[in-house]
Amino acid sequence: MKKTSTRLADGRELIYYDVRDDTVRDAVDRRPLGPVSTTSEVRRDVLLGDSVAIASHRQGRTYHPPADECPLCPSAGDRLSEIPDSSYDVVVFENRFPSLAGDAGRCEVVCFTSDHAASFADLTPEQAALVLEAWTDRTAELSHLPSVEQVFCFENRGAEIGVTLGHPHGQIYAYPFVTPRTALMLRSLAEHKEATGGRNLFDDVLAEERAGERVVLEGEHWVAFVPYAAHWPYEVHLYPKRRVPDLLGLDEAARTEFPQIYLELLKRFDRIFGESAESPTPYIAAWHQAPFGAPAGHDGINRDDFALHLELFTIRRTSGKLKFLAGSESGMSVFINDVPPEAAAQRLREVASS
């Protein structure tokens, strides 16, 4: 992998990740851009104990542009985009309309491929491995920023999810706090460790799921399963079998196997509703990594107790129907799942590649 860092016309950082070591990246951003101006701030909700990012400048972000005006495609002639070069393998750059900025964190865009019509599932194993390297490198770099406590790599796919740019891409949020979801995991982790005399909750969950009927796909170094209490109609958790706290902890064997396992999962997600159903399946893919630094308020646990894993889920519950977060989910955070996890796991096994 070759990494080349440059600056866009407004000063934002852009990084090329290339498969070939001899690739030269010297294109210059020729757009007449002024400095980025953001209004991002983080406010604490004293009743719930969580944080909300206020970012009014995002109202003006690019919204469903035609394909020939996509800002994530390579620049070509007089059509100038966020990527100055005429082609790329993987690109990461600072978001022009960030939810988090400055002391409130950082937001980056990850372009998986220069092919506008592709999706992550269309990538070759070599391309997917390069994306994994980019996620890992950015996690390492962002963790050193003084304001950052947690790094979150994720992909939103599909207009139903709320995606406003159709080009295959994901994002990385570097939060200045520990997210509420991770805080809940840390609390459960600490409580389980105390109640069981030192056992690790993630290890116990993984062992129980591997012995059950909800395993979807298993390799030598990774296992994917539908969790016992799945929140979403089709939800898969992907774990490395050797517990590590973050992407940096993966060994070479796990990195090598990851593309085959993950690409197969994504292809199955595109098949679960049948060949005649809408395509592609909308989904969110989210990496859960340990916060950096000691887990505040959770005595007896450390970063190595946390287990890196990816959660992949769709809001489509059946062909032509979406799972909306209505009164119970949005108002009280109590999910109601219409698809039994065992049935979801069976369906995801049925649509395996031949």
C-alpha positions in Angstrom: 0.0 0.0 0.0 1.2 3.5 -0.8 -0.2 6.5 1.1 0.0 10.0 -0.4 -1.3 13.0 1.6 -2.2 16.4 0.0 -4.4 19.4 0.6 -7.5 20.6 -1.2 -8.0 24.2 -2.3 -9.7 25.1 0.9 -7.0 23.5 3.1 -8.7 20.2 3.9 -6.6 17.1 4.0 -7.0 14.4 1.3 -5.2 11.1 1.4 -4.8 8.6 -1.5 -4.3 4.9 -0.7 -3.0 3.0 -3.6 -2.3 -0.7 -4.2 0.8 0.0 -6.3 3.8 1.4 -4.6 4.9 3.3 -7.7 1.7 5.3 -8.1 2.4 9.1 -8.4 -0.2 11.5 -7.0 0.6 15.1 -7.9 -2.7 16.5 -9.2 -3.7 19.9 -7.7 -7.2 21.0 -6.7 -8.0 23.8 -9.2 -11.4 24.8 -7.7 -11.7 28.4 -6.4 -12.7 27.3 -2.9 -12.7 29.6 0.2 -11.8 28.4 3.7 -14.2 25.9 5.3 -16.5 27.5 7.8 -18.3 25.3 10.3 -20.7 25.9 13.2 -20.3 22.5 14.8 -20.6 22.3 18.6 -21.3 19.5 21.0 -24.0 20.0 23.7 -24.6 17.8 26.7 -28.1 16.5 27.4 -28.2 16.6 31.2 -31.3 14.4 31.5 -30.1 11.5 29.3 -26.4 12.0 29.9 -25.5 11.9 26.2 -24.2 14.5 23.7 -25.8 16.1 20.6 -23.8 17.7 17.8 -25.3 20.9 16.5 -24.1 21.6 13.0 -26.4 24.1 11.1 -23.9 24.5 8.3 -24.8 21.0 7.1 -28.1 22.3 5.7 -26.2 23.5 2.6 -24.5 20.2 1.8 -24.7 18.5 -1.6 -28.0 16.7 -2.0 -28.6 13.9 -4.6 -26.6 15.5 -7.5 -26.8 13.9 -11.0 -24.2 11.3 -11.7 -22.2 13.6 -14.0 -21.9 16.1 -11.1 -20.9 13.6 -8.4 -18.3 15.2 -6.1 -16.8 11.8 -5.2 -15.9 10.8 -8.8 -12.4 11.6 -10.0 -11.9 15.0 -11.7 -12.1 14.9 -15.5 -11.2 17.9 -17.7 -13.2 20.9 -16.6 -15.4 18.8 -14.3 -13.7 19.3 -11.0 -14.6 17.2 -7.9 -13.4 16.6 -4.4 -10.7 14.3 -5.8 -8.2 16.2 -8.0 -6.8 13.2 -9.7 -8.3 11.5 -12.8 -8.5 8.1 -11.0 -8.0 6.5 -7.6 -8.1 3.3 -5.6 -9.2 4.5 -2.2 -9.4 8.1 -1.1 -10.0 9.7 2.4 -10.6 13.4 2.9 -12.0 15.8 5.5 -15.7 16.3 5.1 -16.6 19.7 3.6 -19.8 19.7 5.7 -18.7 18.0 8.9 -20.9 17.1 11.8 -17.9 17.4 14.1 -15.0 19.8 13.7 -12.2 21.4 15.6 -12.4 20.7 19.4 -15.7 18.9 18.7 -14.0 16.2 16.7 -13.4 15.4 13.0 -15.4 13.8 10.1 -13.8 12.2 7.1 -15.2 10.7 3.9 -13.9 7.3 2.6 -14.3 6.7 -1.1 -14.1 2.9 -1.7 -13.6 3.1 -5.5 -13.6 5.6 -8.4 -16.4 3.5 -10.1 -19.6 5.5 -9.5 -21.9 2.6 -10.4 -20.2 0.0 -8.1 -20.9 -0.8 -4.4 -18.7 -2.3 -1.7 -19.9 -5.8 -2.6 -18.5 -5.3 -6.2 -15.0 -4.7 -4.9 -12.3 -7.3 -5.5 -10.7 -8.9 -2.4 -7.6 -6.8 -3.1 -9.7 -3.6 -3.1 -11.6 -4.5 0.0 -8.3 -5.2 1.8 -7.1 -1.7 0.8 -10.2 -0.2 2.4 -9.5 -2.2 5.6 -5.9 -0.7 5.5 -7.3 2.8 5.1 -9.8 2.3 8.0 -6.9 1.0 10.2 -4.5 3.8 9.2 -7.1 6.5 9.9 -8.1 5.0 13.2 -4.4 5.2 14.2 -4.0 8.8 13.0 -7.2 10.1 14.5 -6.6 8.5 17.8 -3.6 10.9 18.3 -5.7 14.0 18.0 -6.1 15.6 21.5 -9.8 16.0 21.3 -10.6 12.5 20.1 -11.8 9.7 22.4 -13.4 7.3 20.0 -13.1 6.5 16.2 -16.1 5.2 14.3 -15.8 3.9 10.7 -19.1 3.2 9.0 -21.0 3.0 5.7 -24.5 4.1 5.0 -25.9 2.7 1.7 -29.2 3.5 0.0 -31.5 6.5 -0.2 -33.8 4.8 2.3 -31.0 5.1 4.9 -30.6 8.8 4.1 -27.6 8.7 1.8 -27.4 11.9 -0.3 -24.5 10.8 -2.6 -24.8 7.6 -4.6 -21.1 7.0 -5.1 -19.8 4.1 -3.0 -18.4 5.6 0.1 -18.4 5.6 3.9 -17.4 7.9 6.7 -15.2 8.1 9.8 -16.3 10.1 12.8 -13.7 10.9 15.5 -15.8 11.8 18.5 -14.6 14.0 21.4 -16.5 11.7 23.8 -17.4 8.0 24.3 -20.6 7.3 22.4 -23.7 6.3 24.4 -23.9 2.9 22.6 -20.3 2.1 23.5 -20.8 3.3 27.1 -23.6 0.8 27.5 -21.4 -2.0 26.2 -18.7 -1.0 28.7 -21.2 -1.0 31.5 -22.4 -4.4 30.6 -18.8 -5.6 30.2 -17.9 -4.4 33.7 -21.0 -5.8 35.3 -20.5 -9.2 33.7 -16.8 -9.3 34.7 -17.8 -8.7 38.3 -20.7 -11.1 38.4 -18.8 -14.0 36.9 -15.5 -13.6 38.7 -13.6 -12.2 35.8 -15.1 -13.6 32.6 -15.3 -11.5 29.5 -18.8 -10.8 28.2 -17.8 -10.6 24.5 -16.0 -14.0 24.8 -19.0 -15.6 26.4 -21.5 -14.1 23.8 -19.3 -15.2 20.9 -18.9 -18.8 22.4 -22.7 -19.1 22.9 -23.6 -17.8 19.4 -21.0 -20.1 17.7 -22.7 -23.1 19.5 -26.2 -22.0 18.4 -28.4 -21.8 15.3 -27.9 -18.1 14.4 -24.4 -18.4 12.8 -24.5 -17.2 9.2 -21.0 -17.6 8.1 -17.7 -18.8 9.7 -14.2 -18.8 8.5 -10.9 -19.7 10.2 -10.5 -16.2 11.8 -14.0 -14.6 11.6 -17.5 -15.5 12.5 -20.8 -13.8 11.5 -24.1 -14.4 13.3 -27.5 -12.8 13.9 -27.6 -11.8 17.6 -30.0 -13.3 20.0 -31.7 -10.0 20.6 -31.4 -8.5 17.2 -32.9 -5.0 17.0 -33.2 -4.9 13.2 -35.1 -7.2 10.7 -31.8 -8.5 9.3 -28.8 -7.8 11.5 -25.4 -9.6 11.4 -22.5 -9.1 13.8 -19.1 -10.0 12.5 -16.3 -10.8 15.0 -12.7 -11.8 14.7 -12.3 -15.0 16.7 -9.3 -13.6 18.5 -10.5 -10.7 20.6 -8.8 -7.4 19.9 -9.9 -3.9 20.9 -9.7 -2.1 17.5 -8.7 -2.5 13.9 -5.0 -1.9 14.8 -5.1 -5.2 16.8 -6.0 -7.5 13.8 -3.2 -9.8 12.9 -2.2 -10.6 9.3 -4.2 -13.8 9.1 -7.4 -12.0 10.1 -6.7 -9.1 7.7 -6.2 -11.6 4.8 -9.4 -13.5 5.4 -11.6 -10.4 6.1 -12.3 -9.4 2.4 -13.7 -12.9 1.5 -15.9 -13.0 4.6 -17.2 -9.5 4.4 -17.8 -9.4 0.6 -19.8 -12.6 0.9 -22.0 -11.1 3.7 -22.7 -8.0 1.6 -23.6 -10.1 -1.4 -26.1 -12.1 0.7 -27.7 -8.9 1.9 -28.4 -8.0 -1.7 -30.1 -11.4 -2.2 -32.2 -11.8 0.9 -35.3 -10.2 -0.6 -35.2 -12.2 -3.9 -34.2 -11.3 -7.4 -37.3 -9.4 -8.2 -37.1 -7.1 -5.1 -35.8 -3.6 -5.1 -32.1 -3.4 -5.3 -29.7 -2.8 -3.7 -30.6 -3.5 -0.1 -30.1 -0.4 2.0 -27.8 -1.0 5.0 -25.6 0.4 7.7 -22.2 -1.2 8.3 -20.6 0.0 11.6 -17.3 -0.8 13.2 -17.3 -0.8 17.0 -13.9 -0.1 18.5 -12.8 0.5 22.0 -12.4 4.1 23.1 -8.9 5.4 23.5 -7.8 5.8 27.1 -9.1 4.2 30.2 -12.9 3.4 30.1 -14.1 6.2 32.5 -16.4 5.0 35.3 -15.8 1.3 34.7 -13.4 0.0 37.3 -11.8 -3.3 36.6 -11.9 -3.2 32.8 -9.5 -1.9 30.2 -9.3 -1.4 26.5 -8.2 -5.0 25.9 -11.5 -6.2 27.4 -13.4 -4.7 24.5 -14.0 -6.7 21.4 -13.7 -5.1 17.9 -16.7 -6.1 15.8 -18.8 -4.9 12.8 -22.5 -4.6 12.9 -24.3 -4.9 9.6 -28.1 -4.3 9.3 -30.8 -3.2 7.0 -34.0 -1.2 7.7 -35.9 -3.3 5.1 -38.0 -5.9 6.8 -39.5 -7.5 3.7 -39.8 -6.7 0.0 -41.2 -3.2 -0.4 -41.5 -2.5 3.3 -39.2 -0.6 5.6 -38.7 -0.8 9.4 -39.5 2.7 10.7 -38.3 3.8 14.1 -41.7 5.0 15.4 -43.1 5.6 18.8 -41.6 2.8 20.9 -38.2 2.9 19.2 -37.8 6.7 18.7 -39.6 7.8 21.8 -38.4 5.2 24.4 -35.5 3.3 22.7 -37.4 0.0 22.9 -37.0 -1.9 19.6 -39.7 -4.2 18.2 -38.4 -6.6 15.6 -40.8 -8.2 13.1 -38.3 -10.9 12.0 -37.2 -13.6 14.4 -33.4 -13.7 14.6 -33.4 -17.4 13.9 -35.5 -16.9 10.7 -33.2 -14.1 9.6 -30.1 -16.3 10.1 -31.7 -19.1 8.1 -32.5 -16.8 5.3 -29.0 -15.4 5.2 -27.6 -19.0 5.0 -30.0 -19.9 2.2 -28.7 -17.1 -0.1 -25.1 -18.1 0.2 -23.0 -17.9 -3.0 -23.0 -21.1 -4.9 
